[in-house]
Amino acid sequence: MSKQGKISIGVSGWTYQPWRGNFYPPKLVQRQELSFAASRFNALEINGTFYGMQTPRAFRSWTEAVPEGFVFAVKGPRYLTHMLKLKEPEGPLANFFASGLLAMGDKLGPMLWQFPERFVFNPERIEAFFRLLPRDTAQAAALAHRHDRRLRAPAHYGDGVNRPMRHAMEIRHESFRDPAFIDLLRKHDVALVCADTVDWPLLMDVTTDFIYCRLHGSVELYNSGYSEAELDRWAERVHNWSRGQATDGNFVTGTTADGVRRDVFVFFDNTDKLMAPGDATGLMRRLEVDWAQRHPWPH
């Protein structure tokens, strides 16, 4: 048995003009960009779900474009996190899970719930939301059946195979630097996103059986790349996280050194995405994640 969990590394999104002729090969057609990105990285974040409701057809097309073993992290809708701020969340949450993400099968990875900078720690509202979150695809399908008329396309309830579901929460307000928040995450098995930026709290408490990390740029939000020394340090952290050792960093309630192997997800979201592919590749190389060697392009 492996002594470490699976390490998944990628970037946030994949459709960016600056990547064309830079990260993407010259003359690569846009419909092949996802397949190319999925040949370089073993995970990607889906951003489109944050900005608007998608359809089963879109989720199926993304799933068919990537190889076996690849996973998508799916960002929850900003309508729920930024506009409603978790008020009366059941209807929008049901619409989200009915919109087609269950069509992704075993390529569906963790759900990312990203909150705005002005969203403060509200224990009652957050716990009510956590209680609604499905813990497997059977629960997600049951919730999806409660969708309302705002669904854009026919509902999709999955393939009938029950798979576990994971959730991660990214916070951006200092009020979350509170042991009560960490306790709440642990009570409901939700991961605290380790978000690297000088603009928001950088917290690394381990709260569940996996780690979720977003690297936004350590000097200037979205606009700074990672030096060789910084990538070395993040590689060491990821290696240790996967082996149940979280002792280097910033913590609210203290370090974790339980030796329990954990899956780790790391996504780069820096320099307006321009340097993210190179930084992700550098981290993969340091951690000997040989995905690109096993998935040469063209297929």
Contacts in CASP RR format, 6 or more apart in sequence:
PFRMAT RR
TARGET T0000
AUTHOR 0000-0000-0000
METHOD contacts of the structure
MODEL  1
MSKQGKISIGVSGWTYQPWRGNFYPPKLVQRQELSFAASRFNALEINGTF
YGMQTPRAFRSWTEAVPEGFVFAVKGPRYLTHMLKLKEPEGPLANFFASG
LLAMGDKLGPMLWQFPERFVFNPERIEAFFRLLPRDTAQAAALAHRHDRR
LRAPAHYGDGVNRPMRHAMEIRHESFRDPAFIDLLRKHDVALVCADTVDW
PLLMDVTTDFIYCRLHGSVELYNSGYSEAELDRWAERVHNWSRGQATDGN
FVTGTTADGVRRDVFVFFDNTDKLMAPGDATGLMRRLEVDWAQRHPWPH
2 261 0 8 1.000
3 243 0 8 1.000
3 261 0 8 1.000
4 239 0 8 1.000
4 242 0 8 1.000
4 243 0 8 1.000
4 261 0 8 1.000
5 242 0 8 1.000
5 243 0 8 1.000
5 261 0 8 1.000
5 262 0 8 1.000
5 263 0 8 1.000
5 264 0 8 1.000
6 242 0 8 1.000
6 263 0 8 1.000
6 264 0 8 1.000
7 238 0 8 1.000
7 242 0 8 1.000
7 263 0 8 1.000
7 264 0 8 1.000
7 266 0 8 1.000
7 287 0 8 1.000
7 289 0 8 1.000
8 42 0 8 1.000
8 43 0 8 1.000
8 71 0 8 1.000
8 263 0 8 1.000
8 264 0 8 1.000
8 265 0 8 1.000
8 266 0 8 1.000
9 41 0 8 1.000
9 42 0 8 1.000
9 43 0 8 1.000
9 265 0 8 1.000
9 266 0 8 1.000
9 267 0 8 1.000
9 280 0 8 1.000
9 283 0 8 1.000
9 284 0 8 1.000
9 287 0 8 1.000
9 289 0 8 1.000
10 41 0 8 1.000
10 42 0 8 1.000
10 43 0 8 1.000
10 44 0 8 1.000
10 45 0 8 1.000
10 266 0 8 1.000
10 267 0 8 1.000
10 268 0 8 1.000
10 280 0 8 1.000
11 37 0 8 1.000
11 41 0 8 1.000
11 44 0 8 1.000
11 45 0 8 1.000
11 267 0 8 1.000
11 268 0 8 1.000
11 269 0 8 1.000
11 273 0 8 1.000
11 276 0 8 1.000
11 277 0 8 1.000
11 280 0 8 1.000
12 44 0 8 1.000
12 45 0 8 1.000
12 47 0 8 1.000
12 214 0 8 1.000
12 267 0 8 1.000
12 268 0 8 1.000
12 269 0 8 1.000
12 273 0 8 1.000
12 276 0 8 1.000
13 44 0 8 1.000
13 45 0 8 1.000
13 46 0 8 1.000
13 47 0 8 1.000
13 273 0 8 1.000
14 33 0 8 1.000
14 34 0 8 1.000
14 37 0 8 1.000
14 44 0 8 1.000
15 30 0 8 1.000
15 33 0 8 1.000
16 273 0 8 1.000
16 274 0 8 1.000
18 272 0 8 1.000
18 273 0 8 1.000
18 274 0 8 1.000
19 33 0 8 1.000
19 273 0 8 1.000
19 274 0 8 1.000
19 277 0 8 1.000
20 28 0 8 1.000
21 28 0 8 1.000
22 274 0 8 1.000
23 277 0 8 1.000
23 278 0 8 1.000
24 33 0 8 1.000
24 36 0 8 1.000
25 36 0 8 1.000
25 297 0 8 1.000
28 36 0 8 1.000
34 44 0 8 1.000
34 62 0 8 1.000
34 65 0 8 1.000
34 66 0 8 1.000
35 65 0 8 1.000
35 66 0 8 1.000
35 299 0 8 1.000
36 297 0 8 1.000
37 44 0 8 1.000
37 277 0 8 1.000
38 44 0 8 1.000
38 65 0 8 1.000
38 66 0 8 1.000
38 67 0 8 1.000
38 70 0 8 1.000
38 295 0 8 1.000
39 67 0 8 1.000
39 292 0 8 1.000
39 295 0 8 1.000
39 296 0 8 1.000
39 297 0 8 1.000
39 299 0 8 1.000
40 277 0 8 1.000
40 280 0 8 1.000
40 281 0 8 1.000
40 291 0 8 1.000
40 292 0 8 1.000
40 297 0 8 1.000
41 280 0 8 1.000
41 284 0 8 1.000
41 291 0 8 1.000
41 292 0 8 1.000
42 69 0 8 1.000
42 70 0 8 1.000
42 71 0 8 1.000
42 289 0 8 1.000
42 291 0 8 1.000
43 70 0 8 1.000
43 71 0 8 1.000
43 72 0 8 1.000
43 73 0 8 1.000
43 109 0 8 1.000
43 265 0 8 1.000
43 267 0 8 1.000
44 72 0 8 1.000
44 73 0 8 1.000
44 267 0 8 1.000
45 72 0 8 1.000
45 73 0 8 1.000
45 74 0 8 1.000
45 75 0 8 1.000
45 112 0 8 1.000
45 267 0 8 1.000
45 269 0 8 1.000
46 62 0 8 1.000
46 72 0 8 1.000
46 73 0 8 1.000
46 74 0 8 1.000
46 75 0 8 1.000
47 75 0 8 1.000
48 54 0 8 1.000
48 75 0 8 1.000
49 74 0 8 1.000
49 75 0 8 1.000
49 76 0 8 1.000
49 77 0 8 1.000
49 96 0 8 1.000
49 99 0 8 1.000
49 101 0 8 1.000
50 75 0 8 1.000
50 76 0 8 1.000
50 77 0 8 1.000
50 78 0 8 1.000
50 114 0 8 1.000
51 78 0 8 1.000
52 77 0 8 1.000
52 78 0 8 1.000
52 79 0 8 1.000
53 77 0 8 1.000
53 95 0 8 1.000
53 96 0 8 1.000
53 99 0 8 1.000
53 150 0 8 1.000
53 151 0 8 1.000
53 152 0 8 1.000
54 99 0 8 1.000
54 100 0 8 1.000
54 101 0 8 1.000
54 152 0 8 1.000
55 99 0 8 1.000
55 100 0 8 1.000
55 152 0 8 1.000
55 153 0 8 1.000
56 99 0 8 1.000
56 100 0 8 1.000
56 103 0 8 1.000
56 153 0 8 1.000
56 154 0 8 1.000
56 156 0 8 1.000
57 153 0 8 1.000
58 100 0 8 1.000
59 99 0 8 1.000
59 100 0 8 1.000
59 101 0 8 1.000
59 103 0 8 1.000
59 104 0 8 1.000
59 156 0 8 1.000
60 103 0 8 1.000
60 104 0 8 1.000
62 72 0 8 1.000
62 104 0 8 1.000
63 72 0 8 1.000
63 103 0 8 1.000
63 104 0 8 1.000
63 105 0 8 1.000
63 107 0 8 1.000
66 72 0 8 1.000
66 107 0 8 1.000
67 295 0 8 1.000
69 106 0 8 1.000
69 107 0 8 1.000
70 107 0 8 1.000
71 107 0 8 1.000
71 108 0 8 1.000
71 109 0 8 1.000
72 104 0 8 1.000
72 107 0 8 1.000
72 108 0 8 1.000
72 109 0 8 1.000
73 109 0 8 1.000
73 110 0 8 1.000
73 111 0 8 1.000
73 112 0 8 1.000
73 168 0 8 1.000
73 212 0 8 1.000
73 265 0 8 1.000
73 267 0 8 1.000
74 101 0 8 1.000
74 108 0 8 1.000
74 109 0 8 1.000
74 110 0 8 1.000
74 111 0 8 1.000
74 112 0 8 1.000
75 111 0 8 1.000
75 112 0 8 1.000
75 114 0 8 1.000
76 96 0 8 1.000
76 111 0 8 1.000
76 112 0 8 1.000
76 113 0 8 1.000
76 114 0 8 1.000
77 92 0 8 1.000
77 96 0 8 1.000
78 114 0 8 1.000
79 92 0 8 1.000
80 86 0 8 1.000
80 89 0 8 1.000
80 92 0 8 1.000
80 93 0 8 1.000
80 96 0 8 1.000
81 113 0 8 1.000
81 114 0 8 1.000
81 115 0 8 1.000
81 116 0 8 1.000
81 119 0 8 1.000
82 115 0 8 1.000
82 116 0 8 1.000
82 119 0 8 1.000
84 92 0 8 1.000
85 119 0 8 1.000
85 125 0 8 1.000
86 122 0 8 1.000
86 125 0 8 1.000
86 126 0 8 1.000
86 128 0 8 1.000
86 129 0 8 1.000
87 125 0 8 1.000
89 128 0 8 1.000
89 129 0 8 1.000
89 132 0 8 1.000
90 132 0 8 1.000
90 143 0 8 1.000
90 146 0 8 1.000
91 146 0 8 1.000
91 147 0 8 1.000
91 148 0 8 1.000
93 132 0 8 1.000
93 133 0 8 1.000
93 143 0 8 1.000
94 143 0 8 1.000
94 144 0 8 1.000
94 145 0 8 1.000
94 146 0 8 1.000
94 147 0 8 1.000
94 148 0 8 1.000
95 147 0 8 1.000
95 148 0 8 1.000
95 150 0 8 1.000
95 151 0 8 1.000
97 134 0 8 1.000
97 140 0 8 1.000
97 141 0 8 1.000
97 143 0 8 1.000
97 144 0 8 1.000
97 147 0 8 1.000
98 144 0 8 1.000
98 145 0 8 1.000
98 147 0 8 1.000
98 151 0 8 1.000
98 155 0 8 1.000
98 156 0 8 1.000
98 157 0 8 1.000
99 151 0 8 1.000
99 152 0 8 1.000
99 153 0 8 1.000
99 155 0 8 1.000
99 156 0 8 1.000
100 153 0 8 1.000
100 155 0 8 1.000
100 156 0 8 1.000
100 158 0 8 1.000
101 108 0 8 1.000
102 108 0 8 1.000
102 137 0 8 1.000
102 140 0 8 1.000
102 141 0 8 1.000
102 144 0 8 1.000
102 156 0 8 1.000
102 157 0 8 1.000
102 158 0 8 1.000
102 159 0 8 1.000
103 156 0 8 1.000
103 158 0 8 1.000
103 159 0 8 1.000
105 137 0 8 1.000
105 158 0 8 1.000
105 159 0 8 1.000
105 161 0 8 1.000
105 163 0 8 1.000
106 161 0 8 1.000
106 163 0 8 1.000
108 137 0 8 1.000
108 163 0 8 1.000
108 165 0 8 1.000
109 165 0 8 1.000
109 166 0 8 1.000
110 165 0 8 1.000
110 166 0 8 1.000
110 167 0 8 1.000
110 168 0 8 1.000
110 191 0 8 1.000
110 210 0 8 1.000
110 212 0 8 1.000
110 265 0 8 1.000
111 133 0 8 1.000
111 165 0 8 1.000
111 166 0 8 1.000
111 167 0 8 1.000
111 168 0 8 1.000
112 168 0 8 1.000
112 170 0 8 1.000
112 193 0 8 1.000
112 212 0 8 1.000
113 167 0 8 1.000
113 168 0 8 1.000
113 169 0 8 1.000
113 170 0 8 1.000
114 170 0 8 1.000
114 193 0 8 1.000
115 169 0 8 1.000
115 170 0 8 1.000
115 171 0 8 1.000
115 172 0 8 1.000
115 173 0 8 1.000
116 172 0 8 1.000
117 172 0 8 1.000
117 173 0 8 1.000
117 199 0 8 1.000
117 200 0 8 1.000
118 173 0 8 1.000
119 171 0 8 1.000
119 172 0 8 1.000
119 173 0 8 1.000
120 173 0 8 1.000
120 175 0 8 1.000
120 176 0 8 1.000
121 171 0 8 1.000
121 173 0 8 1.000
121 175 0 8 1.000
121 176 0 8 1.000
121 178 0 8 1.000
121 180 0 8 1.000
121 181 0 8 1.000
123 180 0 8 1.000
123 181 0 8 1.000
123 184 0 8 1.000
126 181 0 8 1.000
126 184 0 8 1.000
127 184 0 8 1.000
127 188 0 8 1.000
130 167 0 8 1.000
130 184 0 8 1.000
130 187 0 8 1.000
130 188 0 8 1.000
130 190 0 8 1.000
131 188 0 8 1.000
132 143 0 8 1.000
133 165 0 8 1.000
133 167 0 8 1.000
133 188 0 8 1.000
133 190 0 8 1.000
134 140 0 8 1.000
134 142 0 8 1.000
134 143 0 8 1.000
134 165 0 8 1.000
135 164 0 8 1.000
135 165 0 8 1.000
135 189 0 8 1.000
136 162 0 8 1.000
136 163 0 8 1.000
136 164 0 8 1.000
136 165 0 8 1.000
137 158 0 8 1.000
137 160 0 8 1.000
137 161 0 8 1.000
137 162 0 8 1.000
137 163 0 8 1.000
137 165 0 8 1.000
138 160 0 8 1.000
138 162 0 8 1.000
139 165 0 8 1.000
140 165 0 8 1.000
141 157 0 8 1.000
141 158 0 8 1.000
141 160 0 8 1.000
144 155 0 8 1.000
144 156 0 8 1.000
144 157 0 8 1.000
145 155 0 8 1.000
145 157 0 8 1.000
147 155 0 8 1.000
166 191 0 8 1.000
166 208 0 8 1.000
166 210 0 8 1.000
167 189 0 8 1.000
167 190 0 8 1.000
167 191 0 8 1.000
168 190 0 8 1.000
168 191 0 8 1.000
168 192 0 8 1.000
168 193 0 8 1.000
168 210 0 8 1.000
168 212 0 8 1.000
168 265 0 8 1.000
169 185 0 8 1.000
169 190 0 8 1.000
169 191 0 8 1.000
169 192 0 8 1.000
169 193 0 8 1.000
170 193 0 8 1.000
170 195 0 8 1.000
170 214 0 8 1.000
171 181 0 8 1.000
171 192 0 8 1.000
171 193 0 8 1.000
171 195 0 8 1.000
171 200 0 8 1.000
171 201 0 8 1.000
171 203 0 8 1.000
172 195 0 8 1.000
172 199 0 8 1.000
172 200 0 8 1.000
172 201 0 8 1.000
173 200 0 8 1.000
173 201 0 8 1.000
174 201 0 8 1.000
176 201 0 8 1.000
176 203 0 8 1.000
177 201 0 8 1.000
177 203 0 8 1.000
177 252 0 8 1.000
178 252 0 8 1.000
179 252 0 8 1.000
179 253 0 8 1.000
181 252 0 8 1.000
182 192 0 8 1.000
182 205 0 8 1.000
182 207 0 8 1.000
182 252 0 8 1.000
182 253 0 8 1.000
183 253 0 8 1.000
185 191 0 8 1.000
185 192 0 8 1.000
185 205 0 8 1.000
185 207 0 8 1.000
185 208 0 8 1.000
186 207 0 8 1.000
186 208 0 8 1.000
189 207 0 8 1.000
189 208 0 8 1.000
189 209 0 8 1.000
190 207 0 8 1.000
190 208 0 8 1.000
191 207 0 8 1.000
191 208 0 8 1.000
191 210 0 8 1.000
191 211 0 8 1.000
191 212 0 8 1.000
192 203 0 8 1.000
192 204 0 8 1.000
192 205 0 8 1.000
192 206 0 8 1.000
192 207 0 8 1.000
192 212 0 8 1.000
193 212 0 8 1.000
193 213 0 8 1.000
193 214 0 8 1.000
194 202 0 8 1.000
194 203 0 8 1.000
194 204 0 8 1.000
194 211 0 8 1.000
194 212 0 8 1.000
194 213 0 8 1.000
194 214 0 8 1.000
195 201 0 8 1.000
195 202 0 8 1.000
195 213 0 8 1.000
195 214 0 8 1.000
195 216 0 8 1.000
196 202 0 8 1.000
196 213 0 8 1.000
196 214 0 8 1.000
196 215 0 8 1.000
196 216 0 8 1.000
196 217 0 8 1.000
196 218 0 8 1.000
196 234 0 8 1.000
197 216 0 8 1.000
197 217 0 8 1.000
197 218 0 8 1.000
197 221 0 8 1.000
198 218 0 8 1.000
198 219 0 8 1.000
198 220 0 8 1.000
198 221 0 8 1.000
199 221 0 8 1.000
201 250 0 8 1.000
202 249 0 8 1.000
202 250 0 8 1.000
203 250 0 8 1.000
203 251 0 8 1.000
203 252 0 8 1.000
204 237 0 8 1.000
204 246 0 8 1.000
204 249 0 8 1.000
204 250 0 8 1.000
204 251 0 8 1.000
205 246 0 8 1.000
205 251 0 8 1.000
205 252 0 8 1.000
205 253 0 8 1.000
205 254 0 8 1.000
205 256 0 8 1.000
206 241 0 8 1.000
206 244 0 8 1.000
206 246 0 8 1.000
206 256 0 8 1.000
206 262 0 8 1.000
209 260 0 8 1.000
209 262 0 8 1.000
209 263 0 8 1.000
210 262 0 8 1.000
210 263 0 8 1.000
210 264 0 8 1.000
210 265 0 8 1.000
211 238 0 8 1.000
211 241 0 8 1.000
211 242 0 8 1.000
211 246 0 8 1.000
211 262 0 8 1.000
211 263 0 8 1.000
211 264 0 8 1.000
211 265 0 8 1.000
212 265 0 8 1.000
213 234 0 8 1.000
213 238 0 8 1.000
213 264 0 8 1.000
213 265 0 8 1.000
213 266 0 8 1.000
213 267 0 8 1.000
214 266 0 8 1.000
214 267 0 8 1.000
214 269 0 8 1.000
215 226 0 8 1.000
215 234 0 8 1.000
215 266 0 8 1.000
215 267 0 8 1.000
215 268 0 8 1.000
215 269 0 8 1.000
215 270 0 8 1.000
215 279 0 8 1.000
216 222 0 8 1.000
216 269 0 8 1.000
216 270 0 8 1.000
217 223 0 8 1.000
217 224 0 8 1.000
217 225 0 8 1.000
217 226 0 8 1.000
217 269 0 8 1.000
217 270 0 8 1.000
217 271 0 8 1.000
218 224 0 8 1.000
218 225 0 8 1.000
218 226 0 8 1.000
218 230 0 8 1.000
219 225 0 8 1.000
222 269 0 8 1.000
222 270 0 8 1.000
222 271 0 8 1.000
222 272 0 8 1.000
223 270 0 8 1.000
223 271 0 8 1.000
223 272 0 8 1.000
224 270 0 8 1.000
224 271 0 8 1.000
225 270 0 8 1.000
225 271 0 8 1.000
225 275 0 8 1.000
225 279 0 8 1.000
226 234 0 8 1.000
226 268 0 8 1.000
226 270 0 8 1.000
226 275 0 8 1.000
226 279 0 8 1.000
231 279 0 8 1.000
231 282 0 8 1.000
231 283 0 8 1.000
231 286 0 8 1.000
232 286 0 8 1.000
233 248 0 8 1.000
234 266 0 8 1.000
234 283 0 8 1.000
235 283 0 8 1.000
235 286 0 8 1.000
235 287 0 8 1.000
236 248 0 8 1.000
237 246 0 8 1.000
237 248 0 8 1.000
237 249 0 8 1.000
238 264 0 8 1.000
238 266 0 8 1.000
238 283 0 8 1.000
238 287 0 8 1.000
239 287 0 8 1.000
240 246 0 8 1.000
240 247 0 8 1.000
240 248 0 8 1.000
241 262 0 8 1.000
241 264 0 8 1.000
242 261 0 8 1.000
242 262 0 8 1.000
242 263 0 8 1.000
242 264 0 8 1.000
243 259 0 8 1.000
243 261 0 8 1.000
244 256 0 8 1.000
244 257 0 8 1.000
244 258 0 8 1.000
244 259 0 8 1.000
244 260 0 8 1.000
244 261 0 8 1.000
244 262 0 8 1.000
245 256 0 8 1.000
245 257 0 8 1.000
245 259 0 8 1.000
246 255 0 8 1.000
246 256 0 8 1.000
246 257 0 8 1.000
247 255 0 8 1.000
247 256 0 8 1.000
247 257 0 8 1.000
266 280 0 8 1.000
266 283 0 8 1.000
267 280 0 8 1.000
268 275 0 8 1.000
268 276 0 8 1.000
268 277 0 8 1.000
268 278 0 8 1.000
268 279 0 8 1.000
268 280 0 8 1.000
268 283 0 8 1.000
269 276 0 8 1.000
270 276 0 8 1.000
270 279 0 8 1.000
281 292 0 8 1.000
284 290 0 8 1.000
284 291 0 8 1.000
284 292 0 8 1.000
END
